[in-house]
Amino acid sequence: MKPFSHPLHPLFQQLNVGSEVWWNTVKKIGSPLVNLQKNKALCTFVWRGPEPKESIFVYIDIYSQSSSIYQKWNRFSHIAGTDVYFFEIELPLAWTGSYVVVTASEEAPETDCASTRRSWWQTQLKQNAQIDSFNQNKFYTGHLARYINQIQLENTKSFIDDCPITRTFQWSSQLCQQDYLVDIFISHQSAQEVLPLVILLDGQIWSRELSILLEIQHLTDSNKIRPAVYVFVHSLNSQQRQQNYGCHDAFSQALVDELIETLLKEYSFVSKIDITLCGQSLGGLCALHSALLFPTIFTSLILQSGSYWWSDFSNSILGQKHKGNILELLQNLSHQLSKTTRIYISAGTYETDMRDDALQLYQQLQSFNQVSFHTFQGGHDAVNWRTDLLKALQKTLSL
C-alpha cells in the first residue's frame, strides 16, 4: 500500500491534462480515479489548484491506512504548468474508509518534534480541511476536521437514509450546564411490548451524517433484531466533547439521572432493565466509565476503538482512589462491573495501539463477564465503525 511518485491512471496519459475538457472528465468519473489491477486498486486523488502560476500545498490523510500523518506527510504532487495536483496510493479492491484533504498556504513542518507536527496538523484540520468536489459520496464532519470525505470502492453509493427521525429535542443538562440535541428513533411500537433502550454517543453521526436508521429498520422488519428505542445524543465541539466523554462523572450521572429518567417518564414502553450504551473512541471510554459508575443501569455496552489510554480522572471519583489509565484502574475496579453486563469490544485491523488496548480490556473482563472481542477492516474511522456498529447491534439485540 505504498504511494507512487508518478500518475498511473490513463487520464494522466492524455495530452490535454489540466484543460477544461479534462477536468470535466474527472468530474464525471469521480474522485478517486481508480485503476483496477488484479487484486488491488490504484487510486488517484485529484485536486484542482487556484491557477497554474499560483502554488499551494495540498495534503491528504487517508484514515486508518496510510502512515500516521504525524510521522510522514502525504503531500499531493503538482504537474508543472497546470492546476492539477494528485496523490496516488494502492488500496484493497473492497476498501471502505474516509480521507481528509487540506490546502495550506505554508509547507508542513519537517521536524521530528511530534507535538509541533501534531499541533500544525490539528490547526489545518480545523481551518483548512476541504470538501472534495469530485467525490460522489456524501461528506461528513468530524470532531477535528471540519470536512471528511468517503471512499467506497466496492459501492459508490453514499449512505442515504429515508427513515424519519421520530423526534428531536433539546436536553438541557443542569448537572453539566450544557444543552445537547437528541434524536429519537423508534423502530417499532406496540402497546403490549416493552422496548429496550439504546443510547448512542456522538449520535449525530449515526442519526444524520452516516445514518444507520434505514438499516436498523430493515433489520427490525426482517426479525434479525428486536424492536427498540434508539437515542442519539449529539456531541458538542471538540473541547466540550473531551470534557464530557473524558471520564467526567457529571456527564455520566447526567445520562442516568436526567436523560434516562426523562425518557422513562415520557415513554412508558421503554425498558428500565434493558439499556445499552454505545460509544466510539472517546465515547467508548465514556461508556465504559459510565458502567463503572453505574453498574446496575447499563445492561449492555458497545465499545468501539475506545480511547482507553486516556488518563485524565481529575473530574472523576475513580481517579481519586487509583492512578493510571482506565485499563490500570480496572485491575482494581473490574469487580464493580455487573457480571451480567454484556460487553461488545472492537477495534480496527489498522489500529495498532488501540487494538492492543481493546484486546487487553477483553482479557481483563472475559473471566467474569459476558464479553466478546471483534476486529473490523479499517481503523479509527466512522465509516468503518458504521458497519461494525450494525453487527454489534445485531449481537446485542438478537431475537
C-alpha positions as CSV (number, residue, x, y, z in Angstrom):
1,M,0.0,0.0,0.0
2,K,2.7,2.5,-0.9
3,P,2.1,5.8,-2.6
4,F,3.5,6.3,-6.1
5,S,5.6,9.2,-7.4
6,H,4.1,9.4,-10.9
7,P,0.5,9.3,-12.2
8,L,-0.6,5.8,-13.3
9,H,-4.2,6.4,-14.3
10,P,-4.9,6.5,-18.0
11,L,-6.4,10.0,-17.8
12,F,-2.9,11.3,-17.0
13,Q,-1.6,9.9,-20.2
14,Q,-3.7,12.3,-22.3
15,L,-2.2,15.4,-23.9
16,N,-4.9,17.7,-22.5
17,V,-4.2,17.2,-18.8
18,G,-5.5,20.2,-16.9
19,S,-7.8,21.5,-19.6
20,E,-11.5,22.2,-19.0
21,V,-12.4,19.1,-21.1
22,W,-10.0,17.0,-18.9
23,W,-11.4,18.4,-15.6
24,N,-15.0,17.7,-16.8
25,T,-14.0,14.1,-17.4
26,V,-12.6,13.9,-13.9
27,K,-15.8,15.3,-12.5
28,K,-17.8,12.8,-14.5
29,I,-15.7,9.8,-13.3
30,G,-15.4,11.0,-9.7
31,S,-12.6,11.0,-7.2
32,P,-10.6,9.0,-6.5
33,L,-9.8,7.8,-10.0
34,V,-9.5,4.1,-9.8
35,N,-7.4,1.8,-12.0
36,L,-8.2,-1.9,-11.2
37,Q,-5.3,-4.3,-11.4
38,K,-5.8,-8.0,-10.3
39,N,-6.4,-7.8,-6.6
40,K,-5.7,-4.2,-6.0
41,A,-7.0,-0.7,-6.8
42,L,-4.6,2.1,-7.8
43,C,-6.3,5.2,-6.5
44,T,-5.5,8.7,-7.7
45,F,-6.9,11.6,-5.7
46,V,-7.0,14.8,-7.8
47,W,-7.2,18.3,-6.6
48,R,-7.6,21.5,-8.7
49,G,-5.5,24.4,-7.7
50,P,-6.5,28.1,-8.0
51,E,-4.5,28.6,-11.2
52,P,-1.3,27.2,-12.8
53,K,1.0,30.0,-11.7
54,E,-0.1,30.0,-8.0
55,S,1.4,27.3,-5.9
56,I,-0.3,25.8,-2.9
57,F,0.4,22.9,-0.6
58,V,-2.2,20.0,-0.6
59,Y,-2.1,17.2,2.0
60,I,-4.2,14.1,2.5
61,D,-4.8,11.8,5.4
62,I,-6.3,8.5,4.4
63,Y,-7.7,7.4,7.7
64,S,-6.7,4.0,9.1
65,Q,-4.5,3.1,6.1
66,S,-1.6,5.5,5.4
67,S,1.3,6.1,7.7
68,S,0.5,8.4,10.6
69,I,0.2,12.0,9.4
70,Y,2.4,13.0,12.3
71,Q,5.3,10.8,11.0
72,K,5.0,11.3,7.3
73,W,3.2,14.0,5.4
74,N,1.1,12.7,2.4
75,R,1.6,15.6,0.1
76,F,0.0,16.0,-3.4
77,S,2.3,16.3,-6.3
78,H,1.9,19.2,-8.7
79,I,2.1,18.9,-12.5
80,A,4.1,21.9,-13.6
81,G,2.3,24.4,-15.8
82,T,-1.2,23.1,-14.8
83,D,-3.6,23.5,-11.9
84,V,-3.5,19.7,-11.4
85,Y,-2.4,18.2,-8.1
86,F,-2.5,14.5,-7.4
87,F,-1.8,11.8,-4.8
88,E,-1.7,8.1,-5.7
89,I,-1.9,5.1,-3.4
90,E,-2.7,1.4,-3.7
91,L,-5.7,0.1,-1.8
92,P,-7.6,-3.2,-1.5
93,L,-10.4,-3.7,-4.0
94,A,-13.1,-3.6,-1.4
95,W,-11.7,-0.6,0.5
96,T,-14.2,1.4,2.5
97,G,-12.9,4.4,4.5
98,S,-12.6,8.2,4.5
99,Y,-10.0,10.8,4.0
100,V,-9.3,14.5,4.7
101,V,-7.8,16.9,2.2
102,V,-6.1,20.0,3.5
103,T,-5.0,23.0,1.4
104,A,-2.3,25.1,3.1
105,S,-0.6,28.3,2.3
106,E,2.6,27.1,4.0
107,E,4.6,23.9,3.8
108,A,4.1,21.3,6.6
109,P,6.9,21.4,9.2
110,E,9.7,18.9,8.6
111,T,10.7,18.3,12.2
112,D,11.0,15.3,14.4
113,C,9.1,17.1,17.2
114,A,5.8,15.2,17.4
115,S,4.0,17.9,19.3
116,T,4.9,20.5,16.6
117,R,3.7,18.3,13.8
118,R,0.5,17.4,15.6
119,S,-0.3,21.0,16.5
120,W,0.2,22.2,12.9
121,W,-2.0,19.4,11.5
122,Q,-4.8,19.9,14.0
123,T,-4.9,23.6,13.1
124,Q,-5.1,22.6,9.4
125,L,-8.0,20.2,10.1
126,K,-10.0,22.8,11.9
127,Q,-9.3,25.7,9.4
128,N,-8.3,24.2,6.0
129,A,-9.9,20.8,5.6
130,Q,-11.8,20.8,2.3
131,I,-14.7,19.0,0.6
132,D,-13.5,17.0,-2.3
133,S,-15.9,18.4,-5.0
134,F,-15.0,15.5,-7.3
135,N,-16.1,12.8,-4.8
136,Q,-19.5,11.5,-5.5
137,N,-20.1,10.2,-1.9
138,K,-21.6,12.2,0.9
139,F,-19.1,14.1,3.1
140,Y,-19.5,14.4,6.8
141,T,-18.0,16.4,9.7
142,G,-15.5,15.4,12.4
143,H,-14.5,16.5,15.8
144,L,-11.3,18.0,14.5
145,A,-11.6,18.0,10.7
146,R,-14.5,20.2,9.6
147,Y,-15.0,18.1,6.4
148,I,-14.3,14.4,5.9
149,N,-14.8,12.6,2.5
150,Q,-15.7,9.0,1.9
151,I,-14.2,6.2,-0.1
152,Q,-16.5,3.4,-1.3
153,L,-14.5,1.4,-3.8
154,E,-17.0,-1.5,-3.9
155,N,-20.1,0.5,-3.7
156,T,-20.1,4.1,-4.9
157,K,-23.4,5.0,-3.3
158,S,-23.1,7.1,-0.2
159,F,-25.1,6.4,2.9
160,I,-28.6,7.8,2.3
161,D,-31.4,7.3,4.8
162,D,-35.2,7.5,4.1
163,C,-36.4,6.7,7.6
164,P,-37.6,9.7,9.5
165,I,-36.3,10.5,13.0
166,T,-39.2,10.0,15.4
167,R,-38.5,13.1,17.5
168,T,-35.7,15.7,18.1
169,F,-35.5,17.7,21.4
170,Q,-33.0,19.7,23.3
171,W,-31.8,18.1,26.5
172,S,-30.8,20.9,28.9
173,S,-28.5,19.3,31.5
174,Q,-28.4,21.0,34.9
175,L,-25.5,18.8,36.0
176,C,-23.3,19.7,33.0
177,Q,-24.7,23.2,32.5
178,Q,-24.9,22.4,28.8
179,D,-27.6,21.8,26.1
180,Y,-27.5,18.7,23.9
181,L,-29.5,17.9,20.8
182,V,-31.1,14.5,21.0
183,D,-32.7,12.4,18.2
184,I,-35.0,9.6,18.9
185,F,-35.9,6.7,16.6
186,I,-38.4,4.1,17.5
187,S,-38.1,1.1,15.1
188,H,-41.5,-0.4,16.1
189,Q,-44.1,0.4,18.7
190,S,-46.7,-1.8,20.2
191,A,-48.9,-1.2,23.2
192,Q,-48.2,-4.6,24.6
193,E,-44.4,-4.5,24.2
194,V,-41.6,-3.1,26.4
195,L,-38.7,-1.9,24.2
196,P,-35.0,-2.0,25.0
197,L,-33.3,1.4,25.1
198,V,-30.1,2.0,23.1
199,I,-28.2,5.3,23.7
200,L,-25.5,6.2,21.2
201,L,-22.9,8.9,22.0
202,D,-21.7,11.1,19.1
203,G,-25.3,10.4,17.9
204,Q,-25.3,13.0,15.1
205,I,-23.0,10.6,13.1
206,W,-25.4,7.7,13.3
207,S,-28.8,9.6,13.0
208,R,-27.8,12.1,10.4
209,E,-24.3,12.2,8.9
210,L,-23.8,8.4,8.3
211,S,-27.3,7.4,9.2
212,I,-28.0,3.8,10.2
213,L,-31.7,4.3,10.6
214,L,-32.6,2.6,7.3
215,E,-30.5,-0.5,8.2
216,I,-32.0,-0.6,11.7
217,Q,-35.5,-0.6,10.3
218,H,-34.6,-3.3,7.8
219,L,-33.0,-5.5,10.5
220,T,-36.1,-5.0,12.7
221,D,-38.6,-5.7,9.9
222,S,-36.7,-8.9,8.9
223,N,-36.8,-10.1,12.6
224,K,-33.0,-10.0,12.9
225,I,-33.1,-7.7,15.9
226,R,-35.7,-6.8,18.5
227,P,-37.6,-3.5,18.1
228,A,-36.0,-0.8,20.2
229,V,-35.9,2.9,21.1
230,Y,-32.7,4.5,19.8
231,V,-31.5,7.7,21.4
232,F,-28.8,9.6,19.6
233,V,-27.0,12.2,21.8
234,H,-25.3,14.8,19.7
235,S,-21.8,15.7,20.9
236,L,-20.6,19.3,21.2
237,N,-17.4,20.9,20.0
238,S,-14.1,19.0,20.4
239,Q,-13.2,20.7,23.7
240,Q,-16.6,20.1,25.3
241,R,-16.7,16.5,24.0
242,Q,-13.3,15.9,25.6
243,Q,-14.5,17.2,28.9
244,N,-17.8,15.3,28.8
245,Y,-16.5,12.0,27.4
246,G,-13.1,12.0,29.1
247,C,-14.2,10.3,32.4
248,H,-16.3,13.2,33.6
249,D,-18.6,11.9,36.4
250,A,-21.1,14.7,35.9
251,F,-21.8,13.7,32.3
252,S,-22.3,10.0,33.2
253,Q,-24.5,11.0,36.1
254,A,-26.5,13.3,33.8
255,L,-27.1,10.4,31.4
256,V,-28.6,8.4,34.2
257,D,-30.4,10.9,36.4
258,E,-31.5,13.3,33.7
259,L,-31.7,11.8,30.2
260,I,-32.7,8.3,31.0
261,E,-35.2,9.4,33.7
262,T,-36.8,11.8,31.2
263,L,-37.1,9.0,28.6
264,L,-38.6,6.6,31.2
265,K,-41.2,9.2,32.2
266,E,-42.2,10.2,28.6
267,Y,-42.2,6.7,27.1
268,S,-43.9,4.2,29.3
269,F,-42.9,1.4,27.0
270,V,-39.1,1.9,27.4
271,S,-37.5,-0.8,29.5
272,K,-35.8,0.1,32.7
273,I,-33.8,-3.1,32.8
274,D,-32.5,-3.4,29.2
275,I,-30.3,-0.3,28.4
276,T,-27.4,-0.3,26.0
277,L,-24.8,2.4,25.9
278,C,-22.7,2.8,22.7
279,G,-19.6,4.8,22.1
280,Q,-16.6,5.1,19.7
281,S,-13.1,6.4,20.5
282,L,-13.5,8.8,23.5
283,G,-17.2,7.8,23.5
284,G,-16.2,4.2,24.1
285,L,-14.1,5.3,27.1
286,C,-17.1,7.3,28.4
287,A,-19.4,4.3,28.0
288,L,-17.1,2.0,30.0
289,H,-16.5,4.7,32.6
290,S,-20.3,5.2,33.0
291,A,-20.8,1.5,33.5
292,L,-18.2,1.5,36.3
293,L,-20.0,4.3,38.0
294,F,-23.5,2.9,37.4
295,P,-23.1,-0.9,37.1
296,T,-26.8,-1.7,37.6
297,I,-28.1,0.7,35.0
298,F,-26.4,-0.4,31.7
299,T,-27.1,-4.0,30.8
300,S,-25.1,-3.8,27.6
301,L,-22.1,-1.9,26.3
302,I,-20.8,-1.4,22.7
303,L,-17.2,-0.1,22.9
304,Q,-15.6,0.6,19.5
305,S,-12.0,1.7,19.3
306,G,-12.1,3.0,22.9
307,S,-9.6,5.6,24.0
308,Y,-8.5,3.6,27.0
309,W,-5.1,5.3,27.1
310,W,-6.9,8.5,28.4
311,S,-5.7,9.2,31.9
312,D,-7.4,12.4,33.0
313,F,-9.5,11.4,36.0
314,S,-9.5,14.9,37.5
315,N,-13.3,15.0,37.1
316,S,-13.9,11.5,38.4
317,I,-14.2,10.0,41.8
318,L,-12.4,6.9,40.4
319,G,-9.2,8.7,39.8
320,Q,-9.1,9.9,43.4
321,K,-8.6,6.4,44.6
322,H,-6.5,4.9,41.8
323,K,-3.8,6.2,39.4
324,G,-3.2,5.4,35.8
325,N,-5.5,5.0,32.8
326,I,-8.8,3.1,32.8
327,L,-7.1,-0.3,32.0
328,E,-4.9,0.1,35.0
329,L,-7.9,1.2,37.1
330,L,-9.8,-1.9,36.0
331,Q,-7.1,-4.1,37.6
332,N,-8.6,-3.0,40.9
333,L,-12.1,-2.0,39.9
334,S,-13.3,-4.6,37.4
335,H,-15.4,-6.2,40.2
336,Q,-17.6,-3.0,40.0
337,L,-19.0,-4.1,36.7
338,S,-22.0,-6.3,36.9
339,K,-21.3,-9.9,35.9
340,T,-24.5,-9.9,33.8
341,T,-23.4,-6.9,31.7
342,R,-22.9,-7.8,28.0
343,I,-19.9,-6.1,26.6
344,Y,-19.0,-5.9,22.9
345,I,-15.4,-4.7,22.4
346,S,-14.0,-4.0,18.9
347,A,-11.1,-2.3,17.1
348,G,-9.9,-1.9,13.6
349,T,-7.2,-4.0,12.0
350,Y,-5.1,-0.9,11.3
351,E,-5.4,0.4,14.8
352,T,-2.2,-1.0,16.4
353,D,-2.2,0.6,19.9
354,M,-5.9,0.9,20.2
355,R,-6.4,-2.7,19.1
356,D,-3.9,-3.9,21.6
357,D,-5.7,-1.9,24.4
358,A,-9.1,-3.3,23.3
359,L,-7.7,-6.8,23.4
360,Q,-6.2,-6.1,26.9
361,L,-9.6,-4.9,28.1
362,Y,-11.2,-8.1,26.7
363,Q,-8.7,-10.2,28.5
364,Q,-9.2,-8.4,31.8
365,L,-13.0,-8.8,31.7
366,Q,-13.6,-12.2,30.0
367,S,-13.0,-14.3,33.1
368,F,-16.1,-13.0,34.9
369,N,-18.3,-11.2,32.3
370,Q,-20.3,-11.7,29.1
371,V,-17.7,-10.1,26.9
372,S,-16.7,-10.5,23.3
373,F,-13.9,-9.1,21.2
374,H,-14.1,-8.3,17.5
375,T,-11.9,-6.7,14.8
376,F,-13.1,-5.0,11.7
377,Q,-11.4,-4.0,8.5
378,G,-10.0,-0.4,8.6
379,G,-9.2,1.7,11.6
380,H,-10.1,4.8,13.6
381,D,-12.8,5.8,11.2
382,A,-16.6,6.5,11.4
383,V,-17.1,4.8,8.0
384,N,-15.6,1.6,9.4
385,W,-17.3,1.9,12.8
386,R,-20.6,2.1,11.0
387,T,-20.5,-1.5,9.6
388,D,-19.2,-2.8,12.9
389,L,-21.9,-1.0,14.9
390,L,-24.6,-2.6,12.9
391,K,-23.0,-6.0,13.6
392,A,-22.8,-5.1,17.3
393,L,-26.5,-4.1,17.4
394,Q,-27.4,-7.4,15.8
395,K,-25.4,-9.3,18.5
396,T,-26.8,-7.2,21.3
397,L,-30.5,-7.1,20.2
398,S,-30.7,-10.5,18.6
399,L,-34.0,-12.3,19.0
